[in-house]
Amino acid sequence: MKKKPVRKEGLTPQNMVLVFNTSGLEKRWKIIIDTPGIEVIQKPKYTEYPSYDGSSVIKVNVSKFYDPDGNLVEFN
């Protein structure tokens, strides 16, 4: 079977991003970065987004990396 070439283009049109909401990201991060083939794009970093109604902010601890298969993954 011919494997599709990996194009590490980040968040661009027609590219898939796997997004996971998880608890204990700090603990899981060590496992993620110790996994062979992981390419870190962004270490966990708190980011604020406006709430849907604009009255407050949503705080998210965001991390991004490519998995060994070249998929863009975001753990929040």
Number of C-alpha atoms within 10 A of each C-alpha: 3 4 5 6 8 9 9 12 9 16 10 9 7 6 12 12 15 11 14 11 11 10 11 8 17 11 9 12 15 10 10 16 15 9 12 9 13 16 16 15 14 11 15 17 12 11 12 13 11 11 11 9 7 9 7 11 13 11 12 15 17 19 19 21 20 19 17 12 10 15 18 22 19 18 20 19
